[in-house]
Amino acid sequence: MTTHKIMHFIFFFLLILTLSSCSDNASSDASHTGDTQNVIDSLVAEQDNVDFAEEPEIDIESILAEEQKEDTTNYEPTIDINVPTDDIDIDLTVLSSTVVYSEVFNMMTLSENYVGKKIRMRGTYNHFHDESTGNDYFACIIADATACCAQGIEFELLDEYAYPDDYPEDFDEITVVGVFDTYMEDDYEYCTLRNAVLE
């Protein structure tokens, strides 16, 4: 519905309210009724005679594509490390969000099946500093398809990366490649990507 049509309907509605509120005098009911009907008839006739232009079609796909172009949160590594990443064993970046989340869950629960495999994953960068030990932990967080749950895998970048200069900002989108491994800390097993690089 065009703006002109909406304005006509609003004007028409307000006009009827105004005219009907003035009909308190019983002696003038008939004349007001006739006046209101004349106004209604003239508005209907006017609306029928107006040639409203058709609304332009909205291309939703174009709008979404433009919004994706405007997303500037992607992290660009500041250094170039020549580490071969073409022999990837498991590339999570080519899977759907549902399958990726399931695969990461498998890595966390069946870690022995993944040790030694080169993994590529894409997600949200996050950093945690443990005040009690002084250790820093870096992780790539992946959400499920509904974005209500998230899992992360730690990574340890090569020594060529200097912290914090060569590291992304928290919540940046990153792609990381590393060799899957596990380690024990405080009697718990944790997963990590060793010798990792940012793409």
C-alpha positions as CSV (number, residue, x, y, z in Angstrom):
1,M,0.0,0.0,0.0
2,T,1.4,3.4,-1.0
3,T,1.9,6.4,1.3
4,H,-0.9,8.2,-0.6
5,K,-3.4,5.4,0.1
6,I,-2.4,5.4,3.7
7,M,-2.9,9.2,4.0
8,H,-6.2,9.0,2.3
9,F,-7.5,6.3,4.7
10,I,-6.2,8.3,7.7
11,F,-7.8,11.5,6.5
12,F,-11.0,9.6,5.7
13,F,-11.1,8.1,9.2
14,L,-10.4,11.4,11.0
15,L,-13.0,13.2,8.9
16,I,-15.7,10.6,9.8
17,L,-14.8,10.9,13.5
18,T,-15.0,14.7,13.3
19,L,-18.3,14.8,11.5
20,S,-19.9,12.1,13.8
21,S,-18.8,14.0,16.9
22,C,-20.7,17.0,15.8
23,S,-24.0,15.2,15.5
24,D,-25.2,15.7,19.1
25,N,-28.0,18.0,18.0
26,A,-30.9,15.8,17.1
27,S,-32.4,18.4,14.7
28,S,-29.2,18.4,12.6
29,D,-28.8,14.6,12.4
30,A,-30.3,14.3,8.9
31,S,-28.3,17.1,7.4
32,H,-25.0,15.7,9.0
33,T,-25.8,12.3,7.7
34,G,-26.3,13.6,4.2
35,D,-23.1,15.7,4.5
36,T,-21.1,12.7,5.7
37,Q,-22.4,10.5,2.9
38,N,-21.5,13.2,0.3
39,V,-18.0,13.4,1.7
40,I,-17.7,9.6,1.6
41,D,-19.0,9.5,-2.0
42,S,-16.5,12.2,-3.1
43,L,-13.6,10.4,-1.4
44,V,-14.4,7.1,-3.0
45,A,-14.8,8.8,-6.4
46,E,-11.5,10.6,-5.9
47,Q,-9.7,7.4,-4.9
48,D,-11.1,5.6,-7.9
49,N,-9.8,8.3,-10.2
50,V,-6.2,8.4,-8.8
51,D,-3.7,6.3,-10.7
52,F,-1.4,5.0,-8.0
53,A,2.1,4.0,-9.1
54,E,3.0,0.5,-8.3
55,E,5.4,-0.1,-5.4
56,P,8.9,-1.1,-6.6
57,E,9.8,-4.7,-5.8
58,I,12.3,-5.1,-3.0
59,D,15.3,-7.4,-3.7
60,I,15.9,-9.0,-0.3
61,E,19.0,-10.9,-1.6
62,S,20.7,-7.7,-2.7
63,I,20.0,-6.0,0.7
64,L,21.5,-9.0,2.5
65,A,24.5,-9.0,0.2
66,E,25.2,-5.3,0.9
67,E,24.9,-5.9,4.7
68,Q,27.5,-8.7,4.4
69,K,29.8,-6.4,2.5
70,E,29.5,-3.7,5.2
71,D,30.6,-6.2,7.9
72,T,34.2,-5.1,8.7
73,T,34.7,-7.2,11.8
74,N,36.9,-9.8,10.0
75,Y,40.4,-10.0,11.4
76,E,43.3,-9.7,9.0
77,P,46.6,-11.2,10.3
78,T,49.4,-8.6,10.5
79,I,52.2,-11.1,9.6
80,D,52.8,-13.6,6.9
81,I,53.9,-17.0,8.1
82,N,54.7,-19.5,5.4
83,V,53.2,-22.7,6.9
84,P,51.6,-25.2,4.4
85,T,47.9,-25.3,5.0
86,D,46.9,-27.3,1.9
87,D,47.2,-30.7,3.6
88,I,44.2,-30.2,5.9
89,D,42.8,-33.4,7.4
90,I,39.5,-31.8,8.6
91,D,38.3,-28.5,7.2
92,L,35.5,-27.2,9.3
93,T,35.1,-24.0,7.3
94,V,33.4,-25.8,4.4
95,L,30.7,-27.4,6.6
96,S,27.3,-26.1,7.6
97,S,26.9,-24.6,11.1
98,T,25.0,-27.6,12.3
99,V,27.6,-30.1,11.1
100,V,30.5,-27.9,12.4
101,Y,29.0,-27.8,15.8
102,S,28.5,-31.6,15.9
103,E,32.1,-32.2,14.7
104,V,33.6,-29.9,17.4
105,F,31.4,-31.8,19.9
106,N,33.0,-35.0,18.7
107,M,36.5,-33.5,19.0
108,M,35.8,-32.6,22.6
109,T,34.3,-36.0,23.6
110,L,36.2,-38.4,21.3
111,S,39.5,-36.5,21.3
112,E,41.7,-39.6,20.8
113,N,40.2,-39.9,17.3
114,Y,41.5,-36.5,16.3
115,V,45.0,-36.3,17.8
116,G,47.6,-35.5,15.2
117,K,45.1,-34.3,12.5
118,K,45.5,-30.9,11.0
119,I,42.3,-28.9,11.5
120,R,41.1,-25.7,9.9
121,M,38.3,-23.9,11.8
122,R,36.5,-20.5,11.6
123,G,34.9,-18.8,14.6
124,T,35.0,-16.0,17.1
125,Y,38.3,-15.3,18.8
126,N,38.4,-15.1,22.6
127,H,41.2,-14.7,25.1
128,F,41.3,-15.6,28.8
129,H,44.0,-14.7,31.3
130,D,44.2,-16.8,34.4
131,E,45.2,-14.5,37.2
132,S,46.1,-17.4,39.6
133,T,48.6,-19.0,37.2
134,G,49.5,-16.1,34.9
135,N,48.7,-18.3,31.8
136,D,46.9,-17.0,28.7
137,Y,44.5,-19.1,26.8
138,F,43.3,-18.4,23.3
139,A,40.3,-20.0,21.7
140,C,38.2,-20.2,18.5
141,I,34.5,-20.3,19.5
142,I,31.9,-21.9,17.3
143,A,28.2,-21.4,17.8
144,D,25.5,-23.9,16.8
145,A,23.0,-23.2,14.0
146,T,20.6,-21.4,16.4
147,A,23.5,-19.4,18.0
148,C,22.2,-20.4,21.5
149,C,25.1,-22.7,22.3
150,A,28.8,-22.4,21.7
151,Q,31.9,-24.6,22.0
152,G,35.5,-23.5,21.7
153,I,38.8,-25.1,20.9
154,E,42.0,-23.6,22.2
155,F,44.9,-22.9,19.9
156,E,48.6,-22.1,20.5
157,L,50.1,-19.9,17.7
158,L,53.6,-20.4,16.5
159,D,56.3,-18.4,18.3
160,E,56.5,-16.0,15.3
161,Y,53.3,-14.5,16.6
162,A,54.0,-11.9,19.3
163,Y,51.2,-11.3,21.9
164,P,49.3,-9.0,21.8
165,D,50.5,-7.2,18.6
166,D,49.9,-10.1,16.2
167,Y,46.8,-11.4,17.9
168,P,43.2,-10.4,17.0
169,E,40.8,-8.5,19.2
170,D,38.3,-10.4,21.3
171,F,35.1,-11.3,19.3
172,D,36.9,-10.9,15.9
173,E,36.1,-13.6,13.4
174,I,39.2,-15.7,12.7
175,T,40.3,-18.7,10.7
176,V,42.9,-20.8,12.4
177,V,44.9,-23.9,11.3
178,G,46.7,-26.2,13.7
179,V,47.4,-29.8,14.7
180,F,44.9,-31.2,17.1
181,D,46.3,-32.4,20.5
182,T,45.2,-32.8,24.1
183,Y,46.9,-31.9,27.5
184,M,46.1,-32.4,31.1
185,E,45.7,-29.6,33.6
186,D,44.4,-29.9,37.2
187,D,43.3,-33.5,36.4
188,Y,41.2,-32.4,33.4
189,E,41.9,-33.1,29.8
190,Y,41.7,-30.1,27.4
191,C,41.9,-29.9,23.6
192,T,44.1,-27.5,21.7
193,L,45.5,-26.8,18.2
194,R,49.3,-26.7,18.4
195,N,51.7,-25.0,16.0
196,A,48.7,-22.9,14.8
197,V,48.6,-20.1,12.3
198,L,45.9,-17.5,11.5
199,E,44.8,-17.3,7.9
